[in-house]
Amino acid sequence: MPVGVQSVEARIAEELGVGGGQVTAAVALLDGGATVPFVARYRKEATGGLDDAQLRTLEERLGYLRELEDRRTAVLESIREQGKLTPTLEQQVRAADTKARLEDIYLPYKPKRRTKGQVAREAGLEPLAETLLTTPGTDPQTAAAAYVDPERGVADVTAALDGARAILVERFAEDADLVGELRELMWSQGRLVSAVRDGKETEGAKFADYFDFAEPLTTLPSHRILAMFRGEKEDVLSVSIDPLPATDEPPSRLSTVPTTYERRIARRFGIEDLGRAADRWLADTVRWAWRTKILVHLGIDLACACGRRPSRRRCGSSPPTCATCSWRRRPAPGQRWASTPASVRA
């Protein structure tokens, strides 16, 4: 194990505030097929007196952290096979302490279909994107004219600027630290929102409490989460994540006033409106990155994570992780749930 990286058992011991030997003993018993109630009642001498609540937390964290380590191994192998695993990147991957953080780091290296950004880079437009980002005094139209090349698929100035924008949008959306910061912010002030679908008022009367409903993610009780997702499954409710708190006026799709999220993206990449030639183009690029890519990703991530934790009284004060779940919500005993995603409010 690399220096500075805790073992799963050591991390659980630290989180629970108990001895490493207690955790090791409990893990051995659970791995051997013993149940939590059995260990709590009949194996106190082996675990040093760990009670039922501690053992349940231990069991849950053990499963999560083992899944995290398995995923970490797969991520490292994938990046290594691509020939892109640097010592710094490996250190970042090994230091990732949640599935969400691990997936954020892996996102730029995850195999995917050719994107608009990749096509634009292949057309030679990355220098244009870099110039506009680092030298905002450059006039976008003038700079883009030098990259027009129909043979490479860049038919005119508009196509060149669209390609440069696609490159920057991917760069913004794949910045692991930025995405993690925005996820925390969205969790702390976002709301789960539901509304009745047209013509479903009578048929879905049992969901009347959720026909026009919104509550902060951090205070949302599990029974309401379950009710809203059931209403969505029965095609009565439309469920979405609103990233803004109730005190904020939702922006229109045509609004040019940056949201808190857009301002953070801009700050991360040194973008500000000082009246320079490319400032407005860069601000529009930030807005496009947030509303069409980052918001969609985080909205599905957080709504999915909330839906996978019906056993919790509330979603919690920090965002649950939901990496690679593909919107497959974990059902409560005796219940069945579909994997249809909620929409994400732009």
C-alpha positions as CSV (number, residue, x, y, z in Angstrom):
1,M,0.0,0.0,0.0
2,P,1.4,3.4,-0.9
3,V,2.8,5.6,1.9
4,G,0.1,7.8,3.4
5,V,-2.8,5.8,2.2
6,Q,-4.9,4.2,4.9
7,S,-6.2,0.7,4.8
8,V,-10.0,0.2,4.7
9,E,-10.0,-1.1,8.3
10,A,-7.8,1.8,9.6
11,R,-10.1,4.3,8.0
12,I,-13.2,2.8,9.5
13,A,-11.5,2.7,12.9
14,E,-10.7,6.4,12.6
15,E,-14.2,7.2,11.6
16,L,-15.8,5.3,14.4
17,G,-13.3,6.3,17.0
18,V,-12.5,2.8,18.0
19,G,-9.4,0.6,18.0
20,G,-8.0,-1.0,14.8
21,G,-8.1,-4.4,16.4
22,Q,-11.8,-4.1,17.1
23,V,-12.5,-3.3,13.5
24,T,-10.3,-6.1,12.2
25,A,-12.1,-8.6,14.5
26,A,-15.5,-7.4,13.4
27,V,-14.6,-7.5,9.7
28,A,-13.4,-11.1,10.1
29,L,-16.6,-12.1,11.7
30,L,-18.8,-10.4,9.1
31,D,-16.7,-11.8,6.2
32,G,-17.2,-15.2,7.8
33,G,-20.9,-15.0,7.5
34,A,-21.9,-13.7,10.9
35,T,-24.7,-11.1,11.0
36,V,-24.6,-7.8,12.8
37,P,-27.2,-8.8,15.5
38,F,-25.2,-12.0,16.2
39,V,-21.9,-10.2,16.5
40,A,-23.4,-7.4,18.6
41,R,-25.0,-9.9,21.0
42,Y,-22.6,-12.9,21.2
43,R,-19.2,-11.7,20.1
44,K,-18.6,-8.6,22.3
45,E,-15.4,-10.1,23.7
46,A,-14.0,-10.3,20.2
47,T,-15.0,-6.8,19.0
48,G,-14.2,-5.0,22.2
49,G,-17.9,-4.3,22.9
50,L,-18.9,-2.7,19.6
51,D,-22.7,-2.2,19.8
52,D,-25.3,-2.8,17.1
53,A,-25.3,0.8,15.8
54,Q,-21.5,0.8,15.5
55,L,-21.5,-2.5,13.7
56,R,-24.1,-1.5,11.2
57,T,-22.1,1.6,10.4
58,L,-19.0,-0.5,10.1
59,E,-20.7,-2.9,7.7
60,E,-22.0,-0.1,5.5
61,R,-18.7,1.6,5.4
62,L,-16.9,-1.6,4.7
63,G,-19.0,-2.3,1.7
64,Y,-18.6,1.2,0.4
65,L,-14.9,1.5,0.9
66,R,-14.2,-1.9,-0.7
67,E,-16.2,-0.9,-3.7
68,L,-14.2,2.3,-3.8
69,E,-10.9,0.4,-3.8
70,D,-12.1,-1.9,-6.5
71,R,-13.1,1.1,-8.6
72,R,-9.8,2.8,-7.9
73,T,-7.9,-0.2,-9.2
74,A,-10.0,-0.2,-12.3
75,V,-9.5,3.5,-12.9
76,L,-5.7,3.3,-12.4
77,E,-5.5,0.3,-14.8
78,S,-7.6,2.2,-17.5
79,I,-5.5,5.3,-17.3
80,R,-2.3,3.3,-17.3
81,E,-3.4,1.4,-20.5
82,Q,-3.9,4.8,-22.1
83,G,-0.3,5.8,-21.3
84,K,-1.5,8.8,-19.4
85,L,-0.8,7.8,-15.8
86,T,1.7,10.3,-14.3
87,P,3.0,10.2,-10.7
88,T,0.9,13.3,-9.9
89,L,-2.3,11.8,-11.4
90,E,-1.7,8.5,-9.6
91,Q,-1.4,10.3,-6.3
92,Q,-4.6,12.1,-6.9
93,V,-6.5,8.9,-7.7
94,R,-5.1,7.2,-4.7
95,A,-6.0,10.1,-2.4
96,A,-9.7,10.2,-3.6
97,D,-11.8,9.5,-0.5
98,T,-15.2,9.2,-2.2
99,K,-16.6,7.6,-5.3
100,A,-17.7,10.9,-6.6
101,R,-14.2,12.4,-6.2
102,L,-12.7,9.4,-7.9
103,E,-15.1,9.7,-10.9
104,D,-14.5,13.4,-11.1
105,I,-10.7,12.8,-11.5
106,Y,-11.3,10.0,-14.0
107,L,-13.8,11.9,-16.2
108,P,-11.2,13.4,-18.6
109,Y,-9.7,9.9,-19.1
110,K,-12.9,7.8,-19.3
111,P,-13.3,6.2,-22.7
112,K,-16.2,7.8,-24.5
113,R,-17.6,8.4,-28.0
114,R,-16.0,11.2,-30.0
115,T,-17.3,14.5,-28.5
116,K,-17.6,17.9,-30.1
117,G,-14.5,18.9,-28.2
118,Q,-12.5,16.0,-29.6
119,V,-13.6,16.8,-33.1
120,A,-12.6,20.4,-32.7
121,R,-9.2,19.5,-31.4
122,E,-8.7,17.2,-34.4
123,A,-9.6,20.1,-36.6
124,G,-6.8,22.1,-35.0
125,L,-8.9,24.5,-33.0
126,E,-7.3,24.1,-29.6
127,P,-4.8,26.9,-30.1
128,L,-7.8,29.2,-30.8
129,A,-9.5,28.2,-27.6
130,E,-6.3,28.7,-25.6
131,T,-5.7,32.1,-27.1
132,L,-9.2,33.4,-26.3
133,L,-9.0,32.0,-22.8
134,T,-5.6,33.3,-21.9
135,T,-5.6,36.6,-24.0
136,P,-9.2,37.9,-23.7
137,G,-8.2,41.1,-25.4
138,T,-8.1,39.1,-28.7
139,D,-11.1,39.7,-31.0
140,P,-12.8,36.3,-31.4
141,Q,-14.0,37.0,-35.0
142,T,-10.5,38.1,-36.1
143,A,-8.7,35.2,-34.4
144,A,-11.2,32.6,-35.7
145,A,-10.8,33.7,-39.3
146,A,-7.3,32.3,-39.3
147,Y,-8.7,28.8,-38.5
148,V,-11.3,28.5,-41.2
149,D,-10.4,25.4,-43.2
150,P,-13.3,23.6,-45.0
151,E,-11.1,20.6,-45.7
152,R,-10.9,20.1,-41.9
153,G,-14.5,20.7,-41.3
154,V,-14.2,24.3,-40.2
155,A,-16.5,26.0,-42.8
156,D,-16.5,29.5,-41.4
157,V,-15.7,31.8,-38.5
158,T,-18.8,30.6,-36.6
159,A,-17.8,27.0,-36.9
160,A,-14.3,27.8,-35.6
161,L,-15.7,29.6,-32.6
162,D,-18.2,26.9,-31.9
163,G,-15.3,24.4,-31.9
164,A,-13.2,26.5,-29.6
165,R,-16.2,26.8,-27.3
166,A,-16.7,23.0,-27.3
167,I,-13.1,22.5,-26.2
168,L,-13.4,25.0,-23.3
169,V,-16.8,23.6,-22.2
170,E,-15.2,20.1,-21.9
171,R,-12.2,21.6,-20.0
172,F,-14.5,23.3,-17.5
173,A,-16.8,20.3,-17.1
174,E,-13.8,17.9,-16.5
175,D,-12.0,19.9,-13.8
176,A,-12.3,17.6,-10.8
177,D,-11.8,20.2,-8.2
178,L,-14.3,22.6,-9.7
179,V,-16.9,19.9,-10.2
180,G,-16.5,18.8,-6.6
181,E,-16.9,22.4,-5.4
182,L,-20.0,22.9,-7.4
183,R,-21.5,19.6,-6.2
184,E,-21.0,20.7,-2.6
185,L,-22.6,24.0,-3.3
186,M,-25.5,22.5,-5.2
187,W,-26.1,20.1,-2.4
188,S,-26.1,22.8,0.3
189,Q,-28.5,25.1,-1.4
190,G,-30.4,23.1,-4.1
191,R,-33.9,21.7,-3.8
192,L,-35.8,18.7,-5.0
193,V,-38.8,20.0,-6.9
194,S,-41.9,18.2,-8.1
195,A,-44.9,19.3,-10.2
196,V,-48.0,17.5,-11.4
197,R,-48.0,16.6,-15.1
198,D,-50.7,18.0,-17.3
199,G,-54.0,16.2,-17.0
200,K,-52.8,14.0,-14.1
201,E,-54.5,15.9,-11.2
202,T,-57.5,13.5,-10.8
203,E,-55.6,10.3,-11.6
204,G,-52.8,11.1,-9.3
205,A,-54.8,12.6,-6.4
206,K,-52.9,10.6,-3.8
207,F,-49.8,12.6,-4.7
208,A,-51.6,16.0,-4.3
209,D,-49.2,17.1,-1.6
210,Y,-46.4,17.1,-4.3
211,F,-48.3,18.8,-7.1
212,D,-46.3,22.0,-6.4
213,F,-43.6,21.1,-4.0
214,A,-40.0,21.9,-3.2
215,E,-37.7,21.3,-0.3
216,P,-34.0,21.7,0.3
217,L,-31.9,18.6,-0.4
218,T,-30.3,18.8,3.1
219,T,-33.6,18.6,5.0
220,L,-35.6,16.4,2.8
221,P,-37.0,13.4,4.8
222,S,-36.8,10.0,3.2
223,H,-40.6,9.4,3.1
224,R,-41.0,12.5,0.8
225,I,-38.1,11.3,-1.4
226,L,-39.9,8.0,-1.8
227,A,-43.3,9.6,-2.5
228,M,-41.9,11.9,-5.1
229,F,-40.0,9.2,-6.9
230,R,-43.1,7.0,-6.8
231,G,-45.2,9.8,-8.3
232,E,-42.6,10.1,-11.1
233,K,-42.6,6.4,-11.7
234,E,-46.4,6.4,-12.1
235,D,-46.1,9.3,-14.5
236,V,-48.0,11.7,-12.3
237,L,-45.2,14.0,-11.2
238,S,-42.3,15.7,-12.9
239,V,-39.3,15.6,-10.5
240,S,-36.2,17.8,-10.9
241,I,-33.3,19.3,-9.1
242,D,-33.4,23.1,-8.8
243,P,-29.8,24.3,-8.0
244,L,-30.9,27.6,-6.6
245,P,-32.4,28.2,-3.1
246,A,-36.0,29.4,-2.8
247,T,-34.9,32.9,-2.1
248,D,-33.3,33.2,-5.6
249,E,-35.2,34.1,-8.7
250,P,-34.7,31.3,-11.3
251,P,-32.9,32.7,-14.4
252,S,-34.6,32.6,-17.7
253,R,-32.9,30.7,-20.5
254,L,-32.1,34.0,-22.1
255,S,-30.7,35.6,-19.0
256,T,-27.2,37.0,-19.2
257,V,-26.9,37.5,-15.4
258,P,-24.4,34.9,-14.1
259,T,-25.6,32.6,-11.4
260,T,-23.4,31.7,-8.3
261,Y,-22.3,28.6,-10.1
262,E,-21.3,30.4,-13.3
263,R,-19.3,33.0,-11.3
264,R,-17.4,30.1,-9.6
265,I,-16.6,28.6,-13.0
266,A,-15.4,31.9,-14.3
267,R,-13.3,32.6,-11.2
268,R,-11.7,29.2,-11.5
269,F,-10.4,30.0,-15.0
270,G,-9.7,33.7,-14.5
271,I,-12.6,34.9,-16.6
272,E,-14.2,38.3,-15.8
273,D,-16.1,40.9,-17.8
274,L,-13.8,43.9,-18.1
275,G,-15.1,45.0,-21.5
276,R,-12.3,43.3,-23.5
277,A,-12.9,41.8,-26.9
278,A,-13.4,38.2,-25.9
279,D,-14.9,38.7,-22.4
280,R,-18.5,38.4,-23.6
281,W,-17.7,35.3,-25.6
282,L,-16.0,33.7,-22.6
283,A,-18.9,34.5,-20.3
284,D,-21.3,32.9,-22.8
285,T,-19.0,29.8,-22.9
286,V,-19.1,29.6,-19.1
287,R,-22.9,29.9,-19.2
288,W,-23.1,27.2,-21.8
289,A,-20.8,24.9,-19.9
290,W,-22.9,25.2,-16.7
291,R,-26.4,25.0,-18.2
292,T,-25.8,22.3,-20.8
293,K,-23.2,20.0,-19.2
294,I,-22.2,20.5,-15.6
295,L,-25.7,21.2,-14.3
296,V,-27.1,18.1,-16.0
297,H,-24.3,15.9,-14.7
298,L,-24.6,17.1,-11.1
299,G,-28.4,17.1,-11.1
300,I,-28.6,13.5,-12.1
301,D,-25.8,12.7,-9.7
302,L,-27.4,14.2,-6.7
303,A,-31.0,13.1,-7.5
304,C,-29.7,9.6,-8.0
305,A,-27.8,9.6,-4.8
306,C,-30.8,10.9,-2.8
307,G,-33.0,8.2,-4.4
308,R,-30.5,5.5,-3.4
309,R,-30.7,6.3,0.3
310,P,-34.3,5.7,1.2
311,S,-33.3,4.2,4.5
312,R,-31.9,7.5,5.8
313,R,-34.2,9.9,7.7
314,R,-32.8,12.8,5.6
315,C,-30.4,13.1,2.7
316,G,-27.9,14.7,5.1
317,S,-25.7,17.8,5.3
318,S,-23.1,16.6,2.9
319,P,-23.7,15.2,-0.6
320,P,-23.9,11.4,-0.8
321,T,-21.8,9.9,-3.5
322,C,-23.4,8.3,-6.5
323,A,-20.8,7.2,-8.9
324,T,-21.6,4.9,-11.8
325,C,-25.1,4.1,-10.5
326,S,-26.9,4.8,-13.8
327,W,-29.9,6.0,-11.9
328,R,-30.6,2.5,-10.5
329,R,-32.2,3.4,-7.2
330,R,-31.9,1.0,-4.4
331,P,-35.4,-0.1,-3.4
332,A,-36.7,-0.4,0.2
333,P,-37.7,-3.9,1.3
334,G,-40.8,-5.0,-0.6
335,Q,-40.7,-2.1,-3.0
336,R,-39.7,-2.0,-6.7
337,W,-38.4,1.1,-8.4
338,A,-37.7,1.9,-12.0
339,S,-34.5,3.4,-13.3
340,T,-36.1,6.4,-15.1
341,P,-34.2,9.6,-14.4
342,A,-35.8,12.7,-13.2
343,S,-35.3,15.7,-15.4
344,V,-32.9,18.4,-14.4
345,R,-34.1,22.0,-14.3
346,A,-31.9,24.3,-16.3
